[in-house]
Amino acid sequence: MKQINTGTKINLIKRLARFIPAAAWMAVIFYLSSKTGEEVGEMMPFFQTYFPFIRDFNWGHYVSYFILAITLDYGIGARADRFVWKLGIVIICGLYGVTDEYHQSFVGGRTPDWFDIRNDMIGAFVWVLISVVPPIRKRWRKIAS
């Protein structure tokens, strides 16, 4: 049986720990998706107090998956600057969006919607676009390292 030295184990733990924010944010998305249609409607006045232009929660998909993309980028680290990882971030967000919509199909007053998955992926894609702008990428790598 192959032995893994202590340094390798510590590095692996550190790399996996970088994904804790993404896992936590996925849990937030799951929690919000578990709210019934009525419960979601009850939250609208709170958000309209601070954002009076909001008429529905479609914007929530853009914002939620924009944040998820940021947390995944953080988890991946500097390797996320490569195109294949940027594409992977959008795909992972899209796949999580599919599972989120499937989950909503079991929640009262909620229905799955393909446009929500599209909006999820747009939110992730916007982060990917922003993160490749050289001054932003440089600043992000300082923050995320």
ROFIZA-180474 format. One record per residue: residue in three letters; x, y, z of N, C-alpha, C, CB in turn. Coordinates in Angstrom, 3 decimals. Atoms other than C-alpha are relative to their C-alpha. Glycine has a CB too. Layout:
! ROFIZA-180474
ATOM   aa        nX        nY        nZ       caX       caY       caZ        cX        cY        cZ       cbX       cbY       cbZ
ATOM  ALA         X         Y         Z         X         Y         Z         X         Y         Z         X         Y         Z
...
This chain:
! ROFIZA-180474
ATOM   aa        nX        nY        nZ       caX       caY       caZ        cX        cY        cZ       cbX       cbY       cbZ
ATOM  MET     0.831    -1.180     0.000     0.000     0.000     0.000     0.882     1.252     0.000    -0.949    -0.006     1.213
ATOM  LYS    -0.812    -1.197     0.146     1.367     3.381    -0.997    -0.245     0.956     1.170    -0.303     0.697    -1.338
ATOM  GLN     0.077    -0.950    -1.092     2.123     5.775     1.818    -0.005     1.423    -0.548     1.169    -0.201     0.978
ATOM  ILE     0.021    -1.414     0.357     1.282     9.468     1.518     0.683     0.750     1.131    -1.470     0.526    -0.242
ATOM  ASN    -0.713    -0.696    -1.064     3.681    11.716     3.363    -0.864     1.113     0.594     1.321     0.577    -0.531
ATOM  THR     0.774    -0.979    -0.750     2.399    14.256     5.884    -0.148     1.315    -0.766     0.652     0.256     1.349
ATOM  GLY     0.062    -1.249     0.765     3.254    17.247     3.691    -1.028    -0.052    -1.107     1.351     0.320    -0.586
ATOM  THR     0.983     0.173     1.064     1.143    15.891     0.850    -1.415     0.031     0.563     0.243    -1.314    -0.749
ATOM  LYS     1.319    -0.002    -0.637    -1.786    15.284     3.211    -0.421     1.419     0.375     0.004    -0.898     1.248
ATOM  ILE     0.302    -1.371    -0.403    -1.580    18.832     4.551    -0.354     0.844    -1.218     1.190     0.621     0.753
ATOM  ASN     0.308    -0.750     1.221    -1.482    20.281     1.028    -1.377    -0.360    -0.537     1.060    -0.261    -1.069
ATOM  LEU     1.311     0.443     0.471    -4.511    18.200     0.045    -1.113     0.599     0.854    -0.086    -1.533     0.016
ATOM  ILE     0.995    -0.575    -0.911    -6.431    19.366     3.111    -0.157     1.494    -0.265     0.401    -0.243     1.475
ATOM  LYS     0.062    -1.442     0.288    -5.546    22.999     2.362    -0.740     0.267    -1.315     1.424     0.599    -0.065
ATOM  ARG     0.669    -0.186     1.299    -6.678    22.628    -1.264    -1.492    -0.261     0.110     0.612    -0.925    -1.061
ATOM  LEU     1.422     0.304    -0.178    -9.956    21.019    -0.254    -0.700     1.068     0.843    -0.170    -1.376     0.656
ATOM  ALA     0.580    -1.042    -0.854   -10.531    23.667     2.432    -0.357     1.250    -0.799     0.971     0.364     1.124
ATOM  ARG     0.314    -1.165     0.834   -10.517    26.319    -0.298    -1.382    -0.109    -0.620     1.043     0.162    -1.096
ATOM  PHE     1.336     0.182     0.560   -13.810    24.829    -1.501    -1.106     0.134     1.045    -0.093    -1.350    -0.662
ATOM  ILE     1.018    -0.172    -1.043   -15.575    25.377     1.833    -0.949     1.163    -0.329     0.674     0.241     1.365
ATOM  PRO     0.945    -1.065     0.351   -16.978    28.767     0.699    -0.987    -0.418    -1.106     0.770     1.238    -0.446
ATOM  ALA     0.900     0.457     1.072   -18.400    27.137    -2.467    -1.046    -0.953     0.559     0.798    -0.691    -1.132
ATOM  ALA     0.950     0.941    -0.594   -19.982    24.311    -0.464    -1.007     0.736     0.876     0.741    -1.070     0.823
ATOM  ALA     0.905    -0.782    -0.854   -21.422    26.814     2.008    -1.004     0.776    -0.851     0.803     0.973     0.896
ATOM  TRP     0.904    -0.760     0.862   -22.855    28.941    -0.809    -1.000    -0.925    -0.685     0.795     0.790    -1.048
ATOM  MET     0.930     0.974     0.571   -24.360    25.848    -2.435    -1.088    -0.345     1.024     0.756    -1.283    -0.447
ATOM  ALA     0.984     0.274    -1.056   -26.053    25.151     0.911    -0.996     1.155     0.123     0.710    -0.238     1.353
ATOM  VAL     0.899    -1.163    -0.036   -27.479    28.700     0.922    -0.987    -0.074    -1.162     0.809     1.331    -0.058
ATOM  ILE     0.876     0.125     1.169   -28.839    28.201    -2.602    -1.031    -1.107     0.238     0.832    -0.296    -1.281
ATOM  PHE     0.909     1.112    -0.277   -30.335    24.843    -1.566    -1.068     0.421     1.006     0.780    -1.219     0.529
ATOM  TYR     0.949    -0.469    -1.022   -31.943    26.434     1.506    -1.047     0.931    -0.616     0.750     0.727     1.143
ATOM  LEU     0.940    -0.938     0.616   -33.475    29.265    -0.507    -0.934    -0.708    -0.976     0.758     1.115    -0.720
ATOM  SER     0.820     0.761     0.939   -34.729    26.774    -3.095    -1.036    -0.869     0.708     0.885    -0.868    -0.872
ATOM  SER     0.938     0.843    -0.734   -36.484    24.800    -0.389    -1.188     0.790     0.541     0.713    -0.694     1.139
ATOM  LYS     1.118    -0.845    -0.420   -38.768    27.742     0.389    -1.172    -0.190    -0.952     0.421     1.491     0.052
ATOM  THR     1.192     0.144     0.843   -42.328    27.315    -0.841    -0.263     1.305    -0.738    -1.237    -0.404     0.849
ATOM  GLY     0.364    -1.194     0.759   -43.809    29.750    -3.331    -0.539     1.097     0.903    -1.028    -0.344    -1.061
ATOM  GLU     0.573    -0.971    -0.937   -45.714    31.426    -0.504     1.087     0.660     0.845    -1.031    -0.681     0.910
ATOM  GLU    -1.088    -0.542    -0.814   -42.579    31.823     1.636     0.881     0.947    -0.811     0.847    -1.136     0.578
ATOM  VAL    -0.793    -0.873     0.863   -40.690    33.315    -1.285    -0.732     1.334    -0.190     0.273    -0.681    -1.376
ATOM  GLY     0.800    -1.215     0.168   -43.527    35.783    -1.864     0.042     0.892     1.232    -1.437    -0.364    -0.316
ATOM  GLU    -0.060    -0.777    -1.247   -43.347    36.850     1.785     1.325     0.741     0.156    -0.215    -0.917     1.198
ATOM  MET    -1.305    -0.659    -0.089   -39.675    37.792     1.359     0.103     1.222    -0.909     1.098    -0.984    -0.347
ATOM  MET    -0.095    -1.075     0.989   -40.346    40.175    -1.548    -0.031     1.395     0.626    -1.125    -0.128    -0.997
ATOM  PRO     0.015    -1.363    -0.564   -41.312    43.253     0.558     1.315     0.400     0.658    -1.111     0.119     1.014
ATOM  PHE    -1.296    -0.298    -0.616   -38.026    42.999     2.475     0.996     0.475    -1.058     0.551    -1.245     0.735
ATOM  PHE    -0.940    -0.364     1.057   -35.985    43.106    -0.731    -0.410     1.289    -0.702     0.111    -1.127    -1.014
ATOM  GLN     0.468    -1.219     0.670   -38.160    45.832    -2.252     0.257     1.241     0.844    -1.490    -0.108    -0.316
ATOM  THR    -0.348    -1.128    -0.858   -37.400    48.033     0.748     1.357     0.570    -0.413     0.020    -0.429     1.487
ATOM  TYR    -1.362    -0.420     0.348   -33.748    48.146    -0.314     0.224     0.128    -1.505     0.996    -0.980     0.569
ATOM  PHE    -0.112    -0.013     1.457   -34.196    47.549    -4.041    -1.395     0.166    -0.595     0.681    -1.305    -0.528
ATOM  PRO     1.395    -0.201     0.411   -37.523    49.148    -5.043    -0.309    -0.388    -1.446    -0.363     1.425     0.196
ATOM  PHE     0.219     0.337     1.408   -37.053    48.305    -8.739    -0.260    -1.493    -0.207     1.200     0.429    -0.827
ATOM  ILE     0.163     1.448     0.129   -37.290    44.546    -8.050    -1.481    -0.364    -0.029     0.710    -0.734     1.156
ATOM  ARG     1.387     0.458     0.133   -40.541    42.952    -9.218    -0.139    -1.505     0.196    -0.544     0.385    -1.360
ATOM  ASP     0.016     1.450    -0.197   -39.588    39.245    -9.006     1.400    -0.439     0.414    -0.466    -0.751    -1.298
ATOM  PHE    -1.283     0.515    -0.471   -36.730    36.994    -7.942     0.877    -0.554    -1.102    -0.229    -1.057     1.015
ATOM  ASN    -0.864     0.480     1.079   -35.270    36.253   -11.381     1.430     0.496     0.163    -0.549     0.440    -1.352
ATOM  TRP    -1.333    -0.561    -0.217   -32.333    38.519   -10.509     0.801    -0.856     0.975    -0.103     1.437     0.523
ATOM  GLY    -0.681     0.822    -0.993   -31.550    36.139    -7.644     0.850    -1.097    -0.622    -1.006    -0.612     0.929
ATOM  HIS    -0.782     1.033     0.677   -30.354    33.505   -10.103     1.327     0.576    -0.486    -0.793    -0.596    -1.184
ATOM  TYR    -1.236    -0.627     0.485   -27.837    35.884   -11.670     0.975     0.210     1.158    -0.309     1.353    -0.697
ATOM  VAL    -0.853    -0.349    -1.142   -26.508    37.042    -8.305     0.515    -1.252     0.708    -0.772     0.885     0.992
ATOM  SER    -0.395     1.210    -0.728   -26.479    33.627    -6.613     1.085    -0.775    -0.729    -1.205    -0.897     0.220
ATOM  TYR    -0.974     0.800     0.746   -24.566    31.919    -9.383     1.238     0.804    -0.371    -0.638    -0.562    -1.257
ATOM  PHE    -1.180    -0.860     0.096   -22.242    34.902    -9.864     0.874    -0.248     1.226    -0.403     1.516    -0.110
ATOM  ILE    -0.730     0.251    -1.247   -21.266    34.396    -6.212     0.548    -1.425     0.029    -0.913     0.243     1.219
ATOM  LEU    -0.486     1.380     0.038   -21.039    30.629    -6.673     1.228    -0.111    -0.900    -1.110    -0.951    -0.492
ATOM  ALA    -1.154     0.026     0.905   -18.669    31.172    -9.608     1.238     0.592     0.681    -0.317     0.776    -1.300
ATOM  ILE    -1.122    -0.601    -0.730   -16.488    33.434    -7.445     0.568    -1.006     0.995    -0.447     1.294     0.734
ATOM  THR    -0.479     0.945    -1.011   -16.322    30.803    -4.703     0.683    -1.206    -0.641    -1.161    -0.465     0.882
ATOM  LEU    -0.664     1.097     0.707   -15.467    28.064    -7.190     1.367     0.440    -0.518    -0.874    -0.498    -1.164
ATOM  ASP    -1.267    -0.556     0.472   -12.763    30.275    -8.717     1.002     0.035     1.156    -0.206     1.426    -0.596
ATOM  TYR    -0.861    -0.026    -1.186   -11.361    30.771    -5.220     0.478    -1.407     0.341    -0.747     0.616     1.202
ATOM  GLY    -0.358     1.376    -0.317   -11.420    27.023    -4.600     1.039    -0.566    -0.951    -1.225    -0.865    -0.021
ATOM  ILE    -0.928     0.520     1.017    -9.603    26.244    -7.832     1.361     0.688     0.111    -0.583     0.198    -1.422
ATOM  GLY    -1.255    -0.736    -0.174    -6.999    28.913    -7.153     0.539     0.528    -1.322     1.041    -0.888     0.658
ATOM  ALA    -0.633    -0.608     1.173    -4.524    30.262    -9.713    -0.222    -0.820    -1.268     1.489     0.170     0.244
ATOM  ARG     0.276     0.833     1.186    -5.258    27.309   -12.012    -1.262     0.464    -0.724    -0.146    -1.479     0.405
ATOM  ALA     1.258    -0.462     0.591    -8.659    28.935   -12.594     0.215     1.075    -1.066    -0.913     0.535     1.085
ATOM  ASP    -0.276    -0.976     1.060    -6.953    31.470   -14.869     0.047    -0.654    -1.379     1.318     0.716     0.275
ATOM  ARG    -0.035     0.714     1.285    -6.755    28.794   -17.549    -1.412    -0.113    -0.563     0.634    -1.414     0.165
ATOM  PHE     1.295     0.036     0.678    -9.557    28.683   -20.117    -0.835    -1.209     0.394     0.202     0.006    -1.493
ATOM  VAL     0.737     1.229    -0.294   -10.494    25.081   -19.349    -0.667     0.088     1.374     0.941    -1.223    -0.060
ATOM  TRP     0.595    -0.146    -1.320   -11.114    25.962   -15.691    -1.110     1.049    -0.004     1.069     0.371     1.022
ATOM  LYS     1.073    -1.002     0.113   -13.132    29.073   -16.593    -1.247    -0.660    -0.579     0.446     1.204    -0.893
ATOM  LEU     1.110     0.737     0.591   -15.297    26.883   -18.801    -0.590    -0.973     1.028     0.466    -0.761    -1.267
ATOM  GLY     0.448     0.927    -1.032   -15.466    24.329   -15.993    -0.852     0.670     1.068     1.188    -0.656     0.644
ATOM  ILE     0.783    -0.747    -0.989   -16.735    26.961   -13.553    -1.416     0.215    -0.501     0.664     1.352     0.316
ATOM  VAL     1.339    -0.230     0.561   -19.627    27.837   -15.867    -0.779    -1.309    -0.082     0.100     0.648    -1.398
ATOM  ILE     0.678     1.305     0.109   -20.423    24.158   -16.475    -0.430    -0.511     1.373     0.924    -1.036    -0.679
ATOM  ILE     0.357     0.445    -1.353   -20.337    23.317   -12.752    -1.195     0.796     0.515     1.204     0.151     0.966
ATOM  CYS     1.135    -0.827    -0.430   -22.654    26.249   -12.028    -1.280    -0.417    -0.734     0.297     1.502    -0.251
ATOM  GLY     1.167     0.450     0.759   -24.989    25.098   -14.804    -0.534    -1.324     0.509     0.344    -0.122    -1.467
ATOM  LEU     0.426     1.300    -0.516   -25.048    21.545   -13.489    -0.634     0.130     1.386     1.191    -0.963     0.058
ATOM  TYR     0.619    -0.217    -1.312   -25.730    22.754    -9.970    -1.364     0.659    -0.169     0.911     0.870     0.903
ATOM  GLY     1.295    -0.611     0.303   -28.511    24.897   -11.438    -1.037    -1.046    -0.394     0.149     1.026    -1.117
ATOM  VAL     0.912     1.092     0.386   -30.033    21.752   -12.974    -0.470    -0.739     1.250     0.698    -0.991    -0.988
ATOM  THR     0.402     0.701    -1.223   -29.977    20.002    -9.596    -0.894     0.884     0.866     1.239    -0.441     0.798
ATOM  ASP     0.830    -0.947    -0.757   -31.451    23.120    -7.981    -1.426     0.019    -0.547     0.610     1.421    -0.052
ATOM  GLU     1.343    -0.003     0.599   -34.349    23.172   -10.433    -0.710    -1.330     0.255     0.086     0.273    -1.520
ATOM  TYR     0.588     1.305    -0.306   -34.899    19.452    -9.922    -0.501    -0.008     1.441     1.031    -1.143    -0.228
ATOM  HIS     0.379    -0.099    -1.409   -34.979    20.057    -6.162    -1.281     0.820     0.139     1.143     0.634     0.833
ATOM  GLN     1.183    -0.854    -0.089   -37.548    22.837    -6.658    -1.263    -0.717    -0.464     0.205     1.259    -0.820
ATOM  SER     1.182     0.718     0.491   -39.843    20.391    -8.453    -0.716    -0.735     1.137     0.402    -0.999    -1.101
ATOM  PHE     0.600     0.671    -1.152   -40.488    18.811    -5.028    -0.517     0.983     1.048     1.007    -0.932     0.632
ATOM  VAL     0.379    -1.021    -0.979   -41.229    22.114    -3.246    -1.336     0.608    -0.417     1.102     1.105     0.119
ATOM  GLY     1.333    -0.543     0.278   -44.795    23.371    -2.995     0.043     1.418    -0.555    -0.833    -0.020     1.256
ATOM  GLY     0.074    -1.335     0.597   -45.597    26.353    -5.183     1.203     0.382    -0.830    -0.181     1.006     1.061
ATOM  ARG    -1.190    -0.266     0.808   -42.314    26.065    -7.069     0.028    -0.983    -1.155     1.302    -0.105     0.850
ATOM  THR    -0.122     0.874     1.166   -41.676    24.661   -10.522     1.369     0.201    -0.637    -1.132     0.280    -1.030
ATOM  PRO    -1.279    -0.160     0.700   -38.475    23.977   -12.444    -0.189     0.829    -1.269     0.608    -1.380    -0.347
ATOM  ASP     0.088    -0.882     1.159   -37.737    26.453   -15.215     1.363     0.029    -0.692    -0.451     1.441     0.418
ATOM  TRP    -1.253     0.004     0.753   -35.097    26.123   -17.934     0.612     1.397    -0.098    -0.232    -0.560    -1.396
ATOM  PHE    -0.530    -1.368     0.050   -34.797    29.920   -18.048     0.800     0.319     1.262    -1.148     1.017    -0.173
ATOM  ASP    -0.777    -0.201    -1.220   -33.599    29.833   -14.449     1.405    -0.577    -0.152    -0.711    -0.642     1.202
ATOM  ILE    -1.325     0.602     0.231   -30.765    27.506   -15.468     0.815     0.899    -0.923    -0.133    -1.432    -0.613
ATOM  ARG    -0.686    -0.942     0.897   -29.910    29.879   -18.297     0.512     1.193     0.804    -0.951     0.479    -1.139
ATOM  ASN    -0.385    -1.155    -0.810   -29.871    32.770   -15.797     1.140    -0.348     0.959    -1.207     0.521     0.787
ATOM  ASP    -1.088     0.451    -0.872   -27.673    30.742   -13.443     1.327     0.042    -0.761    -0.278    -1.436     0.532
ATOM  MET    -1.231     0.062     0.795   -25.140    30.185   -16.205     0.446     1.385    -0.448    -0.200    -0.898    -1.220
ATOM  ILE    -0.368    -1.378     0.359   -25.262    33.839   -17.267     0.710     0.654     1.179    -1.259     0.831    -0.412
ATOM  GLY    -0.655    -0.559    -1.191   -24.431    34.859   -13.687     1.422    -0.495     0.135    -0.784    -0.349     1.256
ATOM  ALA    -1.353     0.578    -0.086   -21.455    32.482   -13.659     0.884     0.538    -1.116    -0.058    -1.545    -0.069
ATOM  PHE    -0.770    -0.469     1.149   -20.359    33.593   -17.120     0.438     1.455     0.180    -0.821    -0.147    -1.282
ATOM  VAL    -0.371    -1.403    -0.247   -20.397    37.252   -16.069     1.228     0.056     0.912    -1.191     0.786     0.640
ATOM  TRP    -1.202     0.024    -0.839   -17.937    36.430   -13.276     1.219    -0.397    -0.818    -0.181    -0.967     1.180
ATOM  VAL    -1.130     0.462     0.816   -15.734    34.563   -15.738     0.496     1.140    -0.886    -0.408    -1.224    -0.869
ATOM  LEU    -0.405    -1.130     0.846   -15.751    37.569   -18.091     0.710     1.079     0.807    -1.217     0.598    -0.703
ATOM  ILE    -0.612    -1.029    -0.841   -14.978    40.008   -15.294     1.379    -0.448     0.473    -0.902     0.320     1.210
ATOM  SER    -1.244     0.492    -0.592   -12.234    37.797   -13.876     1.155    -0.113    -0.993    -0.242    -1.338     0.625
ATOM  VAL    -1.102     0.061     0.963   -10.238    37.733   -17.117     0.516     1.380    -0.383    -0.440    -0.737    -1.245
ATOM  VAL    -0.505    -1.352     0.243    -9.866    41.523   -17.277     1.298     0.129     0.804    -1.066     1.119     0.413
ATOM  PRO    -1.311     0.067    -0.670    -6.130    41.881   -16.491     0.111     0.695     1.360     1.009     0.583    -0.890
ATOM  PRO    -0.172    -0.594    -1.341    -6.265    44.433   -13.623    -0.867    -0.686     1.062    -0.335     1.491    -0.045
ATOM  ILE     0.877     0.691    -0.952    -9.183    42.600   -12.008     0.583    -1.369     0.344    -1.436    -0.152    -0.580
ATOM  ARG    -0.606     1.313    -0.236    -7.495    39.211   -12.453     1.174     0.124     0.967     0.467    -0.633    -1.332
ATOM  LYS    -1.173    -0.200    -0.854    -4.310    40.534   -10.848    -0.423     0.280     1.446     0.866     1.162    -0.537
ATOM  ARG     0.498    -0.343    -1.350    -6.194    42.030    -7.887    -0.659    -1.221     0.648    -1.017     1.185    -0.069
ATOM  TRP     0.682     1.180    -0.518    -8.342    38.881    -7.506     1.002    -1.052     0.467    -0.927    -0.590    -1.066
ATOM  ARG    -0.994     0.997    -0.393    -5.293    36.631    -7.406     0.699     0.390     1.302     1.033    -0.184    -1.112
ATOM  LYS    -0.583    -0.449    -1.272    -3.811    38.773    -4.606    -0.960    -0.293     1.147     0.332     1.515    -0.049
ATOM  ILE     1.012     0.222    -1.041    -7.059    38.538    -2.641    -0.177    -1.484     0.256    -1.346     0.632    -0.399
ATOM  ALA     0.361     1.414    -0.103    -7.646    34.853    -3.345     1.179    -0.922     0.297    -0.653    -0.437    -1.266
ATOM  SER    -1.146     0.905    -0.240    -4.123    33.566    -2.691     0.290    -0.162     1.468     1.246     0.513    -0.701
